[in-house]
Amino acid sequence: MTFKAICLRKYEQTGFSANLESLDDSALDDNPLARGDVLVRIRHSSLNYKDGLAIANRAPVVRQWPMVAGIDGAGVVLESADPRWESGDQVFINGWGLGETHWGCLAERARLPGQWLQRVPPPLSTADCMSIGTAGYTAMLCVMALQRQGVRPEDGDILVTGATGGVGTFAIALLSANGYTVVASTGKAQEGDFLGALGASSLIERETLSVQGKPLQKERWAGVIDSIGSHTLANACAQTRYGGAVAACGLAQGMDFASSVAPFILRGVSLLGVDSVMCPMEVRKRAWARLATELPRDKLARITQTVTLDQAIDAAQRFAERSLKGRIVVDV
């Protein structure tokens, strides 16, 4: 038996390659990069910014070679040595090093540790779980972080950076569904109608945040969800109102953070780091329970595009170039 998978390889002489390959089932057996006690037939996967970087070889995402790409996956259990799972169970997975140190889910089959899996929550399907994927789940973690910090809809506007990206689109939809007024930062002004339909009340130009600014600026935001990092995050912090909070979850502009302590010690601003990869299971379950009930299904449809597995490499490369918007589901 064979299965198809997007394999990333690196050789000393010929360099990097990303190809859709047919692998023998034995490739999953006794493979330290595919360790796990549950064999899953993947029905749907997705493309995230990290997948785009890995498949386009834009950043050192992959830690071990060869690697099967894909940090998200959803499907049906084929066999399990873990008592929590039985053949026929519908499951999904986000993060945990998939596509980095463990073979991922841009493949027809994957062998995965049972403790990393979650049951598909009603009324969602495997396709819905991948429409949401790491991006939507991270956005929900950010919303939860702001709410834990006490940021309420009546406190004022919430800034969402990287608004047409995966995290950004879901952040807008989730915040608006919870009654917040959202201002979207984007370099794609032509997507104003799209962002407005998701729930953004207004737009600001990405360039107003993307260059180095003063350490303390006019107070504008009760809260911020930032997936960009670098100067954008520094300016967002500098513009956050007294007692506000900034949830940081990405680095699309860069890992640097040229800020000062001024917003934190003079305005009491809280900078909240949000990690989705190694997030504890109990927090994941709470986030996904809320996603299953709070995310408007019509907005989920607006956010999502679908490609096939043999189209995924090209789509991932365009994703890395930021020429796509929203979420890309891979129908495996």
C-alpha positions in Angstrom: 0.0 0.0 0.0 1.2 3.5 -0.8 0.0 7.0 0.2 0.6 10.5 -1.2 2.4 13.1 0.8 4.1 16.4 0.3 7.7 15.7 1.2 10.3 18.2 1.9 13.9 17.1 1.4 17.3 18.6 1.7 20.5 17.3 0.2 24.0 18.6 0.4 24.6 18.5 -3.4 21.2 19.2 -4.9 19.7 21.4 -2.1 16.0 21.7 -1.1 13.0 20.1 -2.8 9.3 20.0 -2.2 7.3 17.4 -4.1 4.1 15.4 -3.9 5.4 11.8 -3.6 4.0 8.3 -3.2 5.3 6.7 -0.1 5.1 3.1 1.0 3.0 2.5 4.2 6.2 1.1 5.8 7.6 4.7 5.8 5.3 5.3 8.8 6.5 2.2 10.7 9.4 2.5 13.2 10.0 6.0 11.9 11.2 8.4 14.6 9.7 11.3 12.6 6.3 9.6 12.4 6.0 8.2 15.9 2.6 7.6 17.3 0.0 5.1 18.4 -2.9 6.2 16.2 -3.0 5.8 12.4 -5.3 8.4 10.8 -6.6 8.6 7.3 -6.4 12.4 6.6 -9.4 13.8 4.9 -8.5 17.5 5.1 -5.5 19.5 5.9 -4.8 23.3 5.6 -2.1 25.8 4.7 -0.8 28.2 7.3 1.9 30.9 7.0 4.4 28.5 8.6 3.5 25.8 6.0 4.1 28.4 3.3 7.5 29.3 4.7 8.5 25.6 5.0 7.3 24.5 1.5 8.8 27.6 -0.1 12.0 27.1 1.9 11.8 30.8 3.1 12.7 30.1 6.8 14.2 27.3 8.9 10.9 25.9 9.9 11.8 22.2 9.3 14.1 20.8 12.0 14.6 17.3 10.8 14.7 15.7 7.3 13.0 14.4 5.3 9.8 16.0 6.5 6.2 15.6 5.5 4.7 19.1 5.6 1.4 20.2 7.2 0.9 21.5 10.8 -2.9 20.8 10.7 -4.9 17.7 9.9 -8.3 16.1 10.3 -9.6 12.7 9.4 -10.7 9.3 10.6 -8.9 6.9 12.9 -7.9 3.7 11.0 -6.3 1.9 13.9 -5.3 2.8 17.4 -3.2 1.4 20.3 -4.4 4.3 22.4 -7.6 3.4 24.4 -9.0 6.9 24.0 -9.5 6.3 20.2 -11.2 3.7 18.1 -11.4 3.0 14.4 -13.9 5.3 12.9 -13.4 8.2 15.3 -13.3 11.7 13.7 -10.3 13.5 15.0 -8.1 16.6 14.3 -4.8 18.0 15.3 -3.0 21.4 15.4 0.6 22.1 16.0 2.7 19.9 18.4 5.7 20.2 16.0 3.9 18.7 13.0 5.7 19.6 9.8 8.8 20.7 11.9 10.0 17.7 14.0 7.2 15.3 13.3 5.7 14.2 10.0 2.7 16.4 9.2 -0.7 16.0 7.7 -0.3 17.2 4.1 -0.6 13.5 3.4 -3.2 10.8 2.9 -2.1 9.1 6.1 -0.4 10.1 9.3 0.7 8.2 12.4 0.2 10.5 15.5 0.4 10.3 19.3 -3.1 9.9 20.7 -2.5 12.6 23.4 -2.2 15.2 20.6 -5.5 14.4 19.0 -8.9 16.0 19.6 -12.4 14.8 18.7 -14.1 16.8 16.0 -16.7 18.9 18.0 -20.3 19.0 16.8 -21.5 20.6 14.7 -18.2 20.9 12.9 -16.9 18.6 10.2 -13.3 17.6 9.4 -13.4 20.3 6.6 -14.7 22.9 9.1 -11.9 22.1 11.5 -9.4 22.7 8.8 -11.1 25.8 7.6 -10.5 27.1 11.2 -7.2 25.3 11.6 -4.3 26.7 13.6 -5.1 30.3 12.4 -8.6 30.3 13.7 -7.7 28.5 16.9 -4.8 31.0 17.5 -7.3 33.9 16.9 -9.6 32.4 19.6 -6.6 32.1 22.0 -5.9 35.8 21.4 -9.6 36.7 22.1 -9.5 34.6 25.2 -6.3 36.3 26.3 -7.8 39.8 25.9 -10.9 38.8 27.8 -9.0 37.3 30.7 -7.2 40.6 30.9 -10.6 42.3 31.3 -10.9 44.0 27.9 -14.6 44.5 27.3 -16.5 45.7 24.2 -17.5 48.9 25.9 -13.8 49.8 26.5 -13.2 50.9 23.0 -11.8 49.9 19.6 -9.8 46.7 19.1 -7.0 46.8 16.5 -6.4 43.6 14.4 -3.2 43.6 12.3 -2.5 41.4 9.3 -6.2 41.6 8.8 -6.5 39.6 5.5 -4.4 36.8 6.9 -5.6 33.6 8.5 -5.4 34.8 12.2 -6.6 38.3 11.2 -9.7 37.2 9.4 -10.8 35.0 12.3 -9.9 37.6 14.9 -12.2 40.1 13.2 -15.1 37.5 12.9 -14.7 36.3 16.5 -14.4 39.8 18.0 -17.3 41.2 16.1 -19.4 38.2 17.1 -18.6 39.0 20.7 -19.7 42.6 20.3 -16.3 44.4 19.9 -15.7 47.2 17.5 -12.8 46.1 15.2 -10.4 48.3 13.3 -8.5 46.3 10.6 -4.9 47.1 9.6 -4.1 46.0 6.1 -2.0 46.8 3.1 -4.8 45.6 0.8 -7.3 48.4 0.7 -9.1 46.7 -2.1 -10.3 44.0 0.4 -12.3 46.6 2.4 -15.7 45.0 1.5 -14.3 41.5 2.4 -13.1 42.7 5.8 -16.3 44.7 6.4 -18.4 41.6 5.8 -16.3 39.8 8.4 -17.1 42.5 11.0 -14.4 45.2 10.6 -15.9 48.7 11.3 -13.1 50.5 9.6 -9.6 50.1 8.0 -6.2 51.7 8.6 -3.2 51.5 6.3 -0.6 48.9 7.2 2.1 51.5 6.5 1.0 53.7 9.4 2.2 51.0 11.8 5.0 49.3 9.9 7.8 51.9 10.4 9.5 52.8 13.6 7.5 55.3 15.7 7.7 57.1 19.0 7.8 54.9 22.1 4.5 56.5 23.4 1.8 57.7 21.0 -1.8 58.9 21.1 -4.0 56.4 22.9 -6.3 54.6 20.4 -6.9 50.9 21.2 -8.5 49.2 24.1 -6.9 46.0 22.9 -4.9 44.6 20.0 -4.5 41.2 18.3 -1.1 41.3 16.4 0.3 38.6 14.1 2.9 40.9 12.5 5.6 41.7 15.2 8.5 44.1 14.7 7.6 47.8 14.3 3.9 47.0 13.9 3.7 45.4 17.4 5.8 48.2 18.9 3.5 50.9 17.5 0.4 49.0 18.5 1.7 48.9 22.1 2.6 52.6 21.9 -1.0 53.4 20.9 -2.9 51.2 23.4 -5.0 53.0 25.9 -4.3 53.0 29.7 -4.9 49.5 31.1 -5.3 48.0 27.7 -3.8 44.7 26.4 -2.0 43.5 23.3 -2.1 39.8 22.3 1.0 38.9 20.2 1.0 35.7 18.2 3.0 36.2 15.0 6.1 37.6 13.3 5.1 38.2 9.7 7.1 41.5 9.7 9.9 40.2 11.9 11.0 38.8 15.2 12.4 42.1 16.4 10.6 44.4 18.8 12.0 47.9 18.9 9.9 49.3 21.7 10.4 50.8 25.2 9.0 50.2 28.6 7.0 53.4 28.4 3.6 51.8 27.4 3.9 49.2 30.2 5.0 51.4 33.1 3.2 54.7 32.2 -0.1 53.3 30.9 -0.2 49.9 32.5 -0.5 48.2 29.1 -0.2 44.4 29.1 1.7 42.5 26.4 0.3 38.9 26.2 2.2 36.2 24.4 0.0 33.6 22.7 1.4 30.3 21.6 -0.7 27.7 19.8 1.9 25.0 19.1 2.4 23.6 22.6 -0.7 25.0 24.2 -2.0 22.7 26.9 -4.9 20.4 25.9 -7.4 21.8 28.4 -6.9 25.3 27.0 -7.2 23.9 23.4 -10.5 22.2 24.3 -11.9 25.4 25.7 -10.9 27.3 22.6 -12.4 24.8 20.2 -15.6 24.5 22.2 -16.0 28.3 21.7 -15.1 28.1 18.1 -17.8 25.5 17.5 -20.5 27.7 18.9 -19.3 31.4 18.5 -17.9 31.5 14.9 -20.6 32.5 12.4 -20.8 29.8 9.8 -21.4 32.3 7.0 -18.2 34.1 7.9 -16.3 30.8 7.9 -17.4 30.2 4.3 -16.2 33.7 3.3 -12.8 33.1 4.8 -12.2 29.7 3.2 -10.8 28.6 -0.2 -10.2 24.9 -1.0 -7.4 23.3 -3.0 -6.5 19.7 -3.7 -3.3 18.0 -2.4 -1.6 18.3 -5.8 -2.4 22.0 -5.8 -1.1 22.6 -2.3 2.6 23.2 -3.1 1.8 26.1 -5.5 -0.8 27.5 -3.1 1.7 27.3 -0.2 4.3 29.3 -2.3 1.7 32.0 -3.0 0.8 32.0 0.7 4.4 32.6 1.6 4.4 35.6 -0.8 1.2 36.9 1.0 -0.7 36.9 -2.3 -3.6 34.9 -0.8 -6.2 35.9 1.8 -8.1 34.0 4.5 -7.8 30.3 4.9 -6.7 27.6 2.5 -8.2 24.1 3.1 -6.5 21.1 1.4 -9.0 18.4 0.4 -6.8 15.4 0.8 
